[in-house]
Amino acid sequence: MKFSSLILLFLSFTLLSCNGQSSKSIQTIVPEAFAKKIKETPKAQILDVRTPEEFASEHIESAVNVNFLGDNFVTDAEKFDKSKPVFVYCKIGGRSSKAAAKLAELGFATIYNLDGGMMKWNSAGLSKPSDKIIGMGSPEYAALLNTDKKVLIDFYAKWCAPCKKMAPFLDKMQKDCAENVDIIRLDADENKTLIQEMKIDELPTLILYENKKIIWKHSGYISEEDLRKQLQ
């Protein structure tokens, strides 16, 4: 009995030590620091762990697409130099955090994970300027506020888990509150120009206007009950 307890204690200590070593190799840093580290690193290894479709729409310069959700992530990741720093990012930080943990398991010594992903990177003004307008522009957005009613703008995305959870009651509230509030849902991926101009770096983001002025703003999940209180 005593011997078994010692074995369990040893295994627990070993697991904790391994997890500690893995976590020490990962640094989650803000966009400005991420960009600075890339600039200071010769031939920086930058991994975009989103899907090929997301990568094609926009990505950090010199990044390589290594899809975390694909079947070949480990095989593709093994092609990089484990002794040199590796920079990892995704859309908002969820997939890159998991990818960073996997890279640590594979033995990568130094891993920089982009806090907030491409959304915060764009919000920080670090993406290349583009003259191309994607989706709605500022004039069209301003026109949405031309009403005597309150206006609630919901910026969401199809891949966003909290957005999916909120969608059913938001659809319901569009009808229930129509007399006093216009609830307008805008897909962030289809309105990238607006997202960048407004520096929105988290989804969902809800903005409530009255007489064209912002009276309330919220990022992240909110319950139907709490949202209805804000609209009263």
ROLOKE-990172 format. One line per 2 residues: number of its first residue (from 1); their letters; for each residue x, y, z of N, C-alpha, C, CB. Coordinates in nm, 3 decimals. Glycine has a CB too. Layout:
// residues N
NUM> a> X,Y,Z,X,Y,Z,X,Y,Z,X,Y,Z | ...
END
This chain:
// residues 232
1> mk> 0.083,-0.121,0.000,0.000,0.000,0.000,0.086,0.125,0.000,-0.094,0.001,0.122 | 0.189,0.120,0.086,0.280,0.235,0.097,0.357,0.253,-0.032,0.377,0.216,0.214
3> fs> 0.398,0.140,-0.094,0.474,0.145,-0.219,0.390,0.203,-0.332,0.523,0.004,-0.257 | 0.261,0.161,-0.335,0.170,0.213,-0.439,0.150,0.363,-0.425,0.033,0.143,-0.431
5> sl> 0.142,0.410,-0.303,0.125,0.553,-0.279,0.246,0.632,-0.326,0.100,0.580,-0.131 | 0.362,0.574,-0.306,0.486,0.640,-0.349,0.491,0.650,-0.501,0.609,0.564,-0.297
7> il> 0.447,0.543,-0.568,0.445,0.544,-0.715,0.350,0.651,-0.767,0.403,0.405,-0.770 | 0.229,0.658,-0.707,0.132,0.761,-0.747,0.185,0.901,-0.725,0.002,0.743,-0.671
9> lf> 0.254,0.920,-0.613,0.313,1.050,-0.581,0.419,1.088,-0.683,0.372,1.050,-0.441 | 0.500,0.990,-0.722,0.606,1.013,-0.820,0.548,1.050,-0.956,0.696,0.890,-0.833
11> ls> 0.443,0.975,-0.997,0.380,1.002,-1.127,0.318,1.140,-1.130,0.275,0.897,-1.158 | 0.254,1.179,-1.021,0.191,1.311,-1.012,0.295,1.421,-1.023,0.114,1.325,-0.881
13> ft> 0.408,1.402,-0.955,0.515,1.501,-0.960,0.573,1.512,-1.099,0.626,1.465,-0.861 | 0.587,1.397,-1.166,0.641,1.395,-1.303,0.549,1.469,-1.399,0.661,1.250,-1.352
15> ll> 0.417,1.444,-1.388,0.320,1.511,-1.475,0.319,1.660,-1.452,0.180,1.455,-1.453 | 0.324,1.701,-1.326,0.326,1.844,-1.294,0.451,1.909,-1.348,0.317,1.866,-1.143
17> sc> 0.564,1.839,-1.339,0.691,1.893,-1.388,0.686,1.911,-1.538,0.808,1.802,-1.349 | 0.631,1.811,-1.608,0.622,1.819,-1.754,0.531,1.932,-1.798,0.573,1.687,-1.813
19> ng> 0.415,1.945,-1.730,0.321,2.053,-1.763,0.383,2.188,-1.736,0.193,2.037,-1.683 | 0.460,2.196,-1.628,0.526,2.323,-1.594,0.627,2.362,-1.698,0.593,2.312,-1.458
21> qs> 0.703,2.264,-1.747,0.803,2.292,-1.851,0.736,2.337,-1.980,0.891,2.167,-1.877 | 0.623,2.271,-2.014,0.551,2.307,-2.136,0.499,2.449,-2.129,0.436,2.210,-2.162
23> sk> 0.440,2.484,-2.014,0.382,2.617,-2.000,0.489,2.726,-2.003,0.302,2.627,-1.872 | 0.607,2.692,-1.953,0.716,2.790,-1.951,0.765,2.824,-2.091,0.832,2.738,-1.867
25> si> 0.746,2.732,-2.185,0.793,2.757,-2.322,0.696,2.844,-2.401,0.814,2.625,-2.395 | 0.576,2.867,-2.347,0.473,2.945,-2.417,0.458,3.083,-2.354,0.338,2.870,-2.413
27> qt> 0.462,3.185,-2.438,0.436,3.322,-2.394,0.323,3.380,-2.479,0.565,3.410,-2.403 | 0.212,3.414,-2.415,0.102,3.479,-2.486,0.121,3.629,-2.473,-0.038,3.434,-2.431
29> iv> 0.142,3.695,-2.586,0.177,3.837,-2.583,0.085,3.921,-2.673,0.323,3.855,-2.626 | 0.074,4.048,-2.641,-0.013,4.140,-2.715,0.043,4.167,-2.854,-0.029,4.273,-2.638
31> pe> -0.041,4.212,-2.948,0.003,4.232,-3.087,0.129,4.315,-3.105,-0.107,4.296,-3.164 | 0.140,4.425,-3.032,0.259,4.511,-3.049,0.387,4.437,-3.013,0.246,4.638,-2.963
33> af> 0.382,4.361,-2.904,0.499,4.283,-2.861,0.526,4.168,-2.959,0.479,4.228,-2.719 | 0.420,4.109,-3.009,0.430,4.000,-3.107,0.501,4.049,-3.233,0.289,3.944,-3.143
35> ak> 0.459,4.166,-3.282,0.519,4.225,-3.401,0.666,4.260,-3.377,0.442,4.350,-3.445 | 0.696,4.311,-3.258,0.833,4.349,-3.223,0.924,4.226,-3.219,0.836,4.423,-3.087
37> ki> 0.875,4.118,-3.161,0.952,3.994,-3.152,0.981,3.938,-3.291,0.878,3.890,-3.068 | 0.880,3.945,-3.379,0.899,3.896,-3.516,1.008,3.977,-3.586,0.766,3.905,-3.596
39> ke> 1.002,4.108,-3.569,1.099,4.196,-3.633,1.240,4.169,-3.582,1.062,4.341,-3.608 | 1.252,4.135,-3.456,1.383,4.111,-3.394,1.438,3.971,-3.421,1.375,4.133,-3.245
41> tp> 1.354,3.884,-3.477,1.393,3.744,-3.499,1.427,3.720,-3.646,1.281,3.649,-3.455 | 1.552,3.688,-3.678,1.589,3.660,-3.818,1.513,3.538,-3.871,1.742,3.636,-3.830
43> ka> 1.457,3.550,-3.990,1.381,3.442,-4.054,1.280,3.380,-3.957,1.478,3.333,-4.106 | 1.197,3.465,-3.901,1.100,3.422,-3.801,1.006,3.313,-3.855,1.018,3.541,-3.752
45> qi> 0.981,3.212,-3.773,0.889,3.104,-3.807,0.748,3.144,-3.758,0.936,2.967,-3.743 | 0.661,3.181,-3.852,0.528,3.230,-3.817,0.424,3.131,-3.866,0.503,3.372,-3.877
47> ld> 0.347,3.076,-3.774,0.247,2.976,-3.808,0.106,3.032,-3.793,0.264,2.852,-3.719 | 0.035,3.037,-3.904,-0.107,3.073,-3.904,-0.183,2.942,-3.895,-0.148,3.157,-4.034
49> vr> -0.247,2.917,-3.780,-0.309,2.785,-3.758,-0.458,2.782,-3.794,-0.291,2.744,-3.613 | -0.503,2.879,-3.872,-0.642,2.882,-3.917,-0.660,2.793,-4.040,-0.686,3.027,-3.950
51> tp> -0.779,2.794,-4.095,-0.807,2.715,-4.215,-0.744,2.781,-4.337,-0.960,2.697,-4.236 | -0.723,2.706,-4.445,-0.668,2.765,-4.568,-0.753,2.881,-4.620,-0.656,2.658,-4.675
53> ee> -0.885,2.870,-4.605,-0.975,2.976,-4.652,-0.952,3.106,-4.574,-1.121,2.931,-4.640 | -0.938,3.093,-4.441,-0.912,3.210,-4.358,-0.775,3.270,-4.392,-0.918,3.173,-4.208
55> fa> -0.678,3.184,-4.411,-0.543,3.228,-4.444,-0.542,3.305,-4.576,-0.448,3.108,-4.453 | -0.618,3.257,-4.674,-0.621,3.320,-4.806,-0.682,3.459,-4.800,-0.699,3.234,-4.904
57> se> -0.776,3.481,-4.707,-0.844,3.610,-4.700,-0.754,3.718,-4.641,-0.971,3.598,-4.616 | -0.669,3.682,-4.546,-0.572,3.775,-4.487,-0.479,3.697,-4.395,-0.645,3.890,-4.409
59> hi> -0.355,3.742,-4.386,-0.261,3.679,-4.293,-0.142,3.772,-4.269,-0.213,3.543,-4.347 | -0.069,3.743,-4.163,0.050,3.820,-4.131,0.159,3.789,-4.234,0.100,3.789,-3.986
61> es> 0.230,3.892,-4.275,0.334,3.876,-4.377,0.435,3.769,-4.337,0.406,4.009,-4.400 | 0.470,3.683,-4.433,0.568,3.574,-4.418,0.517,3.456,-4.335,0.694,3.627,-4.355
63> av> 0.389,3.459,-4.297,0.332,3.346,-4.222,0.312,3.226,-4.313,0.199,3.387,-4.156 | 0.314,3.107,-4.252,0.290,2.982,-4.322,0.163,2.920,-4.263,0.413,2.883,-4.310
65> nv> 0.076,2.871,-4.349,-0.050,2.813,-4.301,-0.029,2.668,-4.256,-0.157,2.820,-4.413 | -0.051,2.644,-4.127,-0.045,2.509,-4.070,-0.177,2.490,-3.994,0.083,2.489,-3.974
67> nf> -0.275,2.437,-4.062,-0.412,2.428,-4.011,-0.420,2.338,-3.887,-0.506,2.375,-4.120 | -0.454,2.397,-3.773,-0.463,2.319,-3.649,-0.577,2.217,-3.655,-0.483,2.412,-3.529
69> lg> -0.682,2.249,-3.730,-0.797,2.159,-3.740,-0.779,2.054,-3.850,-0.922,2.239,-3.767 | -0.668,2.062,-3.923,-0.642,1.965,-4.029,-0.583,1.836,-3.976,-0.549,2.026,-4.132
71> dn> -0.574,1.737,-4.062,-0.522,1.605,-4.022,-0.370,1.601,-4.013,-0.568,1.500,-4.121 | -0.302,1.699,-4.072,-0.156,1.693,-4.080,-0.084,1.797,-3.994,-0.113,1.709,-4.223
73> fv> -0.153,1.848,-3.892,-0.091,1.954,-3.813,0.043,1.913,-3.752,-0.185,1.997,-3.702 | 0.047,1.798,-3.688,0.171,1.753,-3.623,0.281,1.730,-3.726,0.147,1.624,-3.543
75> td> 0.246,1.663,-3.836,0.345,1.637,-3.942,0.401,1.766,-3.999,0.281,1.554,-4.054 | 0.314,1.863,-4.025,0.358,1.992,-4.081,0.439,2.072,-3.979,0.236,2.074,-4.128
77> ae> 0.397,2.067,-3.852,0.468,2.141,-3.747,0.608,2.087,-3.725,0.389,2.136,-3.616 | 0.623,1.957,-3.742,0.754,1.893,-3.721,0.859,1.940,-3.821,0.740,1.741,-3.729
79> kf> 0.817,2.004,-3.928,0.910,2.053,-4.031,0.984,2.178,-3.986,0.835,2.081,-4.161 | 0.937,2.243,-3.880,0.999,2.366,-3.833,1.108,2.336,-3.730,0.893,2.460,-3.771
81> dk> 1.198,2.432,-3.714,1.312,2.417,-3.622,1.265,2.438,-3.478,1.425,2.518,-3.657 | 1.271,2.332,-3.397,1.222,2.338,-3.260,1.312,2.419,-3.167,1.208,2.199,-3.205
83> sk> 1.436,2.439,-3.209,1.530,2.513,-3.124,1.516,2.664,-3.139,1.672,2.472,-3.156 | 1.443,2.707,-3.244,1.425,2.850,-3.269,1.283,2.893,-3.233,1.456,2.884,-3.416
85> pv> 1.263,3.022,-3.202,1.129,3.069,-3.165,1.028,3.045,-3.277,1.132,3.218,-3.132 | 0.905,3.014,-3.237,0.797,2.997,-3.333,0.682,3.088,-3.289,0.752,2.846,-3.342
87> fv> 0.621,3.156,-3.386,0.513,3.252,-3.360,0.382,3.191,-3.409,0.541,3.390,-3.429 | 0.282,3.187,-3.322,0.156,3.120,-3.354,0.038,3.216,-3.339,0.137,2.996,-3.265
89> yc> -0.056,3.210,-3.434,-0.176,3.293,-3.421,-0.293,3.230,-3.495,-0.149,3.435,-3.474 | -0.415,3.276,-3.459,-0.536,3.233,-3.529,-0.628,3.355,-3.542,-0.608,3.115,-3.453
91> ki> -0.758,3.337,-3.532,-0.851,3.449,-3.550,-0.867,3.531,-3.422,-0.987,3.397,-3.594 | -0.895,3.462,-3.309,-0.914,3.535,-3.184,-0.831,3.478,-3.067,-1.061,3.534,-3.147
93> gg> -0.757,3.370,-3.091,-0.669,3.318,-2.987,-0.700,3.180,-2.933,-0.669,3.410,-2.876 | -0.817,3.127,-2.963,-0.855,2.996,-2.911,-0.774,2.882,-2.970,-1.000,2.971,-2.936
95> rs> -0.773,2.874,-3.103,-0.700,2.767,-3.170,-0.549,2.779,-3.150,-0.732,2.766,-3.317 | -0.500,2.902,-3.149,-0.354,2.920,-3.134,-0.308,2.878,-2.995,-0.314,3.066,-3.160
97> sk> -0.392,2.896,-2.893,-0.357,2.852,-2.758,-0.342,2.701,-2.754,-0.463,2.899,-2.656 | -0.436,2.631,-2.819,-0.430,2.485,-2.824,-0.311,2.439,-2.908,-0.560,2.428,-2.880
99> aa> -0.287,2.511,-3.018,-0.174,2.477,-3.105,-0.042,2.497,-3.032,-0.177,2.561,-3.233 | -0.033,2.606,-2.955,0.089,2.634,-2.878,0.116,2.524,-2.777,0.077,2.770,-2.807
101> ak> 0.011,2.476,-2.711,0.026,2.367,-2.614,0.076,2.240,-2.684,-0.108,2.339,-2.542 | 0.024,2.214,-2.803,0.067,2.096,-2.879,0.213,2.111,-2.922,-0.023,2.074,-3.001
103> la> 0.251,2.231,-2.964,0.389,2.255,-3.005,0.485,2.236,-2.887,0.404,2.397,-3.063 | 0.440,2.277,-2.769,0.521,2.257,-2.649,0.541,2.108,-2.622,0.456,2.325,-2.528
105> el> 0.435,2.031,-2.643,0.445,1.885,-2.627,0.543,1.825,-2.726,0.307,1.821,-2.644 | 0.548,1.883,-2.846,0.638,1.833,-2.950,0.783,1.872,-2.927,0.593,1.883,-3.085
107> gf> 0.805,1.961,-2.830,0.942,1.995,-2.794,0.992,2.129,-2.842,1.029,1.893,-2.845 | 0.903,2.217,-2.890,0.946,2.351,-2.931,0.986,2.430,-2.806,0.832,2.424,-3.010
109> at> 1.102,2.492,-2.813,1.161,2.555,-2.694,1.096,2.689,-2.660,1.310,2.576,-2.715 | 1.067,2.770,-2.762,1.011,2.904,-2.738,0.893,2.928,-2.831,1.120,3.015,-2.759
111> iy> 0.776,2.950,-2.771,0.653,2.967,-2.849,0.588,3.099,-2.810,0.555,2.848,-2.828 | 0.566,3.185,-2.909,0.495,3.311,-2.886,0.355,3.299,-2.943,0.572,3.432,-2.950
113> nl> 0.255,3.314,-2.857,0.115,3.303,-2.898,0.054,3.443,-2.902,0.036,3.210,-2.802 | -0.009,3.478,-3.014,-0.067,3.611,-3.032,-0.197,3.625,-2.954,-0.091,3.641,-3.180
115> dg> -0.197,3.709,-2.854,-0.316,3.734,-2.772,-0.424,3.802,-2.857,-0.281,3.820,-2.648 | -0.542,3.739,-2.866,-0.651,3.800,-2.942,-0.648,3.776,-3.090,-0.653,3.943,-2.918
117> gm> -0.545,3.708,-3.140,-0.537,3.671,-3.280,-0.543,3.786,-3.379,-0.645,3.577,-3.310 | -0.589,3.755,-3.500,-0.593,3.854,-3.607,-0.685,3.971,-3.576,-0.636,3.788,-3.736
119> mk> -0.788,3.946,-3.494,-0.880,4.056,-3.462,-0.810,4.166,-3.386,-0.999,4.005,-3.381 | -0.730,4.129,-3.286,-0.657,4.232,-3.210,-0.540,4.286,-3.290,-0.608,4.174,-3.076
121> wn> -0.481,4.203,-3.375,-0.372,4.248,-3.464,-0.424,4.360,-3.556,-0.317,4.128,-3.549 | -0.540,4.338,-3.616,-0.600,4.439,-3.704,-0.643,4.562,-3.625,-0.721,4.380,-3.778
123> sa> -0.702,4.539,-3.508,-0.746,4.650,-3.424,-0.631,4.739,-3.381,-0.818,4.597,-3.301 | -0.513,4.678,-3.365,-0.394,4.754,-3.326,-0.331,4.828,-3.444,-0.292,4.661,-3.263
125> gl> -0.389,4.811,-3.563,-0.338,4.881,-3.682,-0.212,4.820,-3.739,-0.312,5.023,-3.649 | -0.190,4.690,-3.717,-0.066,4.626,-3.760,-0.077,4.557,-3.896,-0.022,4.526,-3.657
127> sk> -0.199,4.544,-3.948,-0.216,4.484,-4.080,-0.184,4.586,-4.188,-0.360,4.430,-4.097 | -0.154,4.537,-4.306,-0.122,4.626,-4.417,-0.245,4.704,-4.460,-0.065,4.546,-4.536
129> ps> -0.231,4.836,-4.480,-0.345,4.917,-4.523,-0.399,4.869,-4.657,-0.306,5.066,-4.533 | -0.531,4.876,-4.673,-0.592,4.833,-4.798,-0.698,4.933,-4.840,-0.654,4.692,-4.784
131> dk> -0.700,4.964,-4.969,-0.800,5.056,-5.023,-0.932,4.983,-5.052,-0.747,5.123,-5.151 | -0.927,4.852,-5.048,-1.045,4.772,-5.080,-1.143,4.771,-4.962,-1.004,4.629,-5.117
133> ii> -1.267,4.809,-4.988,-1.370,4.807,-4.884,-1.440,4.671,-4.887,-1.472,4.923,-4.904 | -1.437,4.604,-4.772,-1.502,4.473,-4.762,-1.628,4.488,-4.678,-1.405,4.366,-4.699
135> gm> -1.741,4.474,-4.743,-1.869,4.487,-4.673,-1.913,4.632,-4.658,-1.858,4.424,-4.537 | -1.977,4.659,-4.548,-2.034,4.791,-4.522,-1.927,4.894,-4.490,-2.134,4.783,-4.409
137> gs> -1.947,5.016,-4.539,-1.857,5.127,-4.507,-1.920,5.218,-4.402,-1.823,5.207,-4.633 | -1.847,5.320,-4.361,-1.895,5.412,-4.258,-2.026,5.482,-4.294,-1.790,5.515,-4.230
139> pe> -2.044,5.529,-4.418,-2.171,5.597,-4.453,-2.292,5.506,-4.438,-2.165,5.650,-4.596 | -2.278,5.380,-4.482,-2.389,5.285,-4.471,-2.419,5.253,-4.324,-2.356,5.155,-4.549
141> ya> -2.313,5.243,-4.244,-2.331,5.214,-4.102,-2.403,5.331,-4.033,-2.195,5.188,-4.034 | -2.362,5.453,-4.066,-2.425,5.571,-4.007,-2.574,5.577,-4.042,-2.355,5.700,-4.055
143> al> -2.607,5.531,-4.163,-2.747,5.533,-4.206,-2.834,5.441,-4.121,-2.757,5.493,-4.352 | -2.776,5.337,-4.064,-2.850,5.244,-3.979,-2.902,5.313,-3.852,-2.763,5.125,-3.942
145> ln> -2.836,5.421,-3.815,-2.870,5.491,-3.690,-2.973,5.602,-3.710,-2.745,5.549,-3.628 | -3.015,5.622,-3.834,-3.112,5.728,-3.865,-3.255,5.684,-3.829,-3.105,5.766,-4.014
147> td> -3.283,5.681,-3.703,-3.415,5.641,-3.654,-3.440,5.701,-3.516,-3.426,5.487,-3.648 | -3.566,5.715,-3.480,-3.601,5.766,-3.348,-3.591,5.657,-3.241,-3.742,5.825,-3.350
149> kk> -3.582,5.534,-3.287,-3.572,5.421,-3.193,-3.426,5.399,-3.149,-3.629,5.292,-3.257 | -3.410,5.323,-3.043,-3.276,5.279,-3.006,-3.229,5.178,-3.111,-3.274,5.215,-2.861
151> vl> -3.098,5.168,-3.129,-3.042,5.073,-3.226,-2.936,4.987,-3.157,-2.981,5.147,-3.349 | -2.956,4.857,-3.163,-2.856,4.763,-3.109,-2.787,4.694,-3.226,-2.922,4.658,-3.012
153> id> -2.656,4.717,-3.236,-2.576,4.650,-3.339,-2.505,4.531,-3.275,-2.473,4.748,-3.404 | -2.522,4.415,-3.334,-2.456,4.293,-3.287,-2.354,4.248,-3.391,-2.561,4.179,-3.259
155> fy> -2.226,4.262,-3.359,-2.120,4.213,-3.446,-2.092,4.068,-3.406,-1.990,4.302,-3.437 | -2.105,3.976,-3.500,-2.091,3.834,-3.470,-2.013,3.764,-3.581,-2.231,3.768,-3.451
157> ak> -1.991,3.634,-3.564,-1.931,3.552,-3.669,-1.990,3.412,-3.661,-1.776,3.548,-3.656 | -1.997,3.344,-3.774,-2.057,3.211,-3.780,-1.978,3.109,-3.699,-2.067,3.165,-3.924
159> wc> -1.846,3.129,-3.687,-1.761,3.033,-3.615,-1.753,3.062,-3.465,-1.620,3.033,-3.674 | -1.808,3.174,-3.421,-1.796,3.220,-3.282,-1.897,3.147,-3.192,-1.819,3.373,-3.273
161> ap> -1.846,3.068,-3.095,-1.933,2.988,-3.007,-2.033,3.073,-2.927,-1.847,2.907,-2.912 | -1.989,3.181,-2.859,-2.087,3.263,-2.786,-2.191,3.325,-2.879,-2.015,3.373,-2.709
163> ck> -2.147,3.361,-3.000,-2.241,3.419,-3.098,-2.350,3.319,-3.133,-2.166,3.463,-3.226 | -2.311,3.194,-3.154,-2.408,3.089,-3.187,-2.507,3.069,-3.073,-2.335,2.956,-3.218
165> km> -2.456,3.076,-2.951,-2.541,3.057,-2.834,-2.643,3.169,-2.819,-2.456,3.047,-2.707 | -2.603,3.290,-2.858,-2.690,3.406,-2.844,-2.787,3.423,-2.961,-2.607,3.530,-2.831
167> ap> -2.756,3.365,-3.075,-2.835,3.386,-3.197,-2.985,3.361,-3.181,-2.782,3.297,-3.305 | -3.027,3.249,-3.119,-3.172,3.223,-3.109,-3.249,3.332,-3.035,-3.195,3.092,-3.040
169> fl> -3.195,3.378,-2.920,-3.272,3.480,-2.847,-3.258,3.619,-2.909,-3.226,3.485,-2.703 | -3.152,3.644,-2.982,-3.141,3.771,-3.053,-3.242,3.777,-3.168,-2.997,3.791,-3.108
171> dk> -3.258,3.664,-3.238,-3.358,3.657,-3.345,-3.499,3.680,-3.288,-3.351,3.520,-3.417 | -3.523,3.623,-3.171,-3.652,3.639,-3.105,-3.674,3.783,-3.061,-3.662,3.545,-2.983
173> mq> -3.568,3.845,-3.007,-3.578,3.983,-2.958,-3.595,4.083,-3.072,-3.455,4.018,-2.877 | -3.546,4.050,-3.192,-3.565,4.138,-3.308,-3.714,4.162,-3.332,-3.500,4.078,-3.434
175> kd> -3.795,4.059,-3.307,-3.941,4.070,-3.325,-4.007,4.129,-3.200,-4.002,3.931,-3.356 | -3.965,4.079,-3.082,-4.028,4.123,-2.957,-4.008,4.272,-2.930,-3.973,4.043,-2.841
177> ca> -3.889,4.323,-2.965,-3.853,4.462,-2.929,-3.864,4.558,-3.047,-3.711,4.465,-2.875 | -3.918,4.511,-3.158,-3.918,4.590,-3.282,-3.981,4.728,-3.268,-3.991,4.515,-3.389
179> en> -4.075,4.742,-3.178,-4.145,4.871,-3.162,-4.053,4.979,-3.106,-4.266,4.854,-3.072 | -3.959,4.939,-3.020,-3.873,5.038,-2.952,-3.725,5.030,-2.991,-3.886,5.020,-2.805
181> vd> -3.682,4.914,-3.040,-3.539,4.894,-3.069,-3.519,4.823,-3.202,-3.473,4.813,-2.956 | -3.430,4.877,-3.284,-3.387,4.807,-3.406,-3.265,4.723,-3.369,-3.354,4.908,-3.523
183> ii> -3.277,4.591,-3.384,-3.163,4.503,-3.356,-3.107,4.457,-3.490,-3.206,4.379,-3.267 | -2.983,4.494,-3.515,-2.919,4.467,-3.645,-2.794,4.381,-3.621,-2.881,4.600,-3.719
185> rl> -2.789,4.267,-3.688,-2.676,4.175,-3.673,-2.585,4.185,-3.795,-2.726,4.029,-3.653 | -2.455,4.210,-3.771,-2.359,4.226,-3.879,-2.248,4.122,-3.866,-2.298,4.369,-3.878
187> da> -2.229,4.045,-3.972,-2.124,3.941,-3.975,-1.988,4.009,-3.985,-2.146,3.843,-4.095 | -1.903,3.986,-3.887,-1.770,4.050,-3.883,-1.684,4.012,-4.002,-1.698,4.013,-3.754
189> de> -1.694,3.886,-4.048,-1.612,3.841,-4.160,-1.655,3.904,-4.292,-1.618,3.689,-4.171 | -1.782,3.942,-4.300,-1.833,4.003,-4.423,-1.822,4.155,-4.420,-1.978,3.963,-4.446
191> nk> -1.780,4.210,-4.306,-1.768,4.356,-4.290,-1.634,4.393,-4.227,-1.884,4.411,-4.203 | -1.526,4.343,-4.285,-1.392,4.359,-4.227,-1.348,4.505,-4.221,-1.292,4.280,-4.308
193> tl> -1.386,4.584,-4.321,-1.347,4.725,-4.321,-1.405,4.797,-4.200,-1.393,4.795,-4.450 | -1.531,4.773,-4.173,-1.600,4.833,-4.059,-1.538,4.788,-3.927,-1.750,4.799,-4.062
195> iq> -1.509,4.660,-3.918,-1.448,4.603,-3.797,-1.315,4.671,-3.766,-1.427,4.451,-3.812 | -1.234,4.691,-3.870,-1.104,4.756,-3.851,-1.120,4.903,-3.816,-1.018,4.741,-3.977
197> em> -1.209,4.973,-3.885,-1.230,5.115,-3.859,-1.279,5.140,-3.717,-1.329,5.174,-3.959 | -1.364,5.050,-3.667,-1.421,5.066,-3.534,-1.335,5.001,-3.424,-1.560,5.007,-3.531
199> ki> -1.225,4.938,-3.468,-1.130,4.873,-3.376,-1.200,4.771,-3.285,-1.059,4.979,-3.290 | -1.284,4.692,-3.344,-1.350,4.584,-3.271,-1.257,4.463,-3.269,-1.489,4.547,-3.335
201> de> -1.221,4.418,-3.149,-1.122,4.311,-3.139,-1.172,4.188,-3.064,-0.999,4.362,-3.071 | -1.303,4.180,-3.042,-1.360,4.064,-2.974,-1.502,4.042,-3.024,-1.358,4.084,-2.820
203> lp> -1.541,3.914,-3.030,-1.677,3.879,-3.073,-1.742,3.789,-2.970,-1.675,3.810,-3.211 | -1.873,3.805,-2.952,-1.956,3.911,-3.009,-1.928,4.046,-2.944,-2.103,3.876,-2.995
205> tl> -1.955,4.153,-3.017,-1.954,4.288,-2.960,-2.090,4.351,-2.989,-1.837,4.375,-3.018 | -2.155,4.399,-2.884,-2.285,4.464,-2.897,-2.272,4.612,-2.862,-2.391,4.394,-2.806
207> il> -2.329,4.696,-2.947,-2.326,4.841,-2.924,-2.468,4.896,-2.932,-2.233,4.913,-3.028 | -2.511,4.965,-2.826,-2.646,5.021,-2.820,-2.639,5.172,-2.840,-2.714,4.987,-2.685
209> ye> -2.717,5.221,-2.937,-2.721,5.364,-2.969,-2.857,5.423,-2.933,-2.690,5.386,-3.119 | -2.853,5.549,-2.896,-2.977,5.627,-2.879,-2.948,5.768,-2.931,-3.025,5.630,-2.728
211> nk> -3.028,5.812,-3.026,-3.003,5.942,-3.092,-2.862,5.947,-3.151,-3.023,6.059,-2.992 | -2.820,5.835,-3.209,-2.692,5.821,-3.279,-2.570,5.822,-3.185,-2.678,5.931,-3.381
213> ki> -2.594,5.817,-3.055,-2.484,5.817,-2.958,-2.478,5.682,-2.886,-2.501,5.932,-2.855 | -2.357,5.636,-2.860,-2.339,5.509,-2.789,-2.378,5.526,-2.642,-2.193,5.458,-2.801
215> iw> -2.471,5.444,-2.596,-2.511,5.451,-2.455,-2.471,5.324,-2.378,-2.663,5.474,-2.445 | -2.427,5.221,-2.454,-2.385,5.096,-2.389,-2.307,5.012,-2.489,-2.508,5.016,-2.335
217> kh> -2.204,4.944,-2.439,-2.123,4.857,-2.524,-2.081,4.735,-2.443,-1.998,4.933,-2.581 | -2.082,4.619,-2.508,-2.047,4.496,-2.437,-1.977,4.400,-2.533,-2.172,4.429,-2.375
219> sg> -1.870,4.335,-2.485,-1.801,4.233,-2.564,-1.809,4.100,-2.490,-1.653,4.272,-2.591 | -1.832,3.993,-2.566,-1.845,3.861,-2.505,-1.990,3.823,-2.484,-1.771,3.857,-2.374
221> yi> -2.011,3.705,-2.430,-2.146,3.653,-2.411,-2.224,3.734,-2.308,-2.141,3.507,-2.368 | -2.353,3.749,-2.332,-2.444,3.808,-2.236,-2.576,3.731,-2.244,-2.465,3.962,-2.264
223> se> -2.639,3.709,-2.132,-2.764,3.632,-2.129,-2.879,3.715,-2.185,-2.797,3.587,-1.986 | -2.986,3.646,-2.224,-3.104,3.716,-2.276,-3.163,3.808,-2.169,-3.211,3.613,-2.323
225> ed> -3.168,3.761,-2.047,-3.224,3.841,-1.938,-3.147,3.971,-1.918,-3.224,3.761,-1.808 | -3.014,3.961,-1.915,-2.932,4.080,-1.894,-2.939,4.175,-2.012,-2.788,4.041,-1.868
227> lr> -2.949,4.120,-2.132,-2.958,4.206,-2.250,-3.091,4.280,-2.254,-2.941,4.123,-2.378 | -3.197,4.212,-2.219,-3.329,4.277,-2.217,-3.330,4.393,-2.117,-3.439,4.176,-2.181
229> kq> -3.261,4.378,-2.006,-3.253,4.487,-1.907,-3.188,4.611,-1.966,-3.174,4.441,-1.784 | -3.085,4.590,-2.050,-3.015,4.703,-2.114,-3.104,4.775,-2.214,-2.888,4.654,-2.183
231> lq> -3.196,4.703,-2.273,-3.280,4.761,-2.378,-3.405,4.831,-2.325,-3.321,4.654,-2.475 | -3.431,4.818,-2.195,-3.550,4.878,-2.138,-3.541,5.030,-2.136,-3.572,4.827,-1.997
END
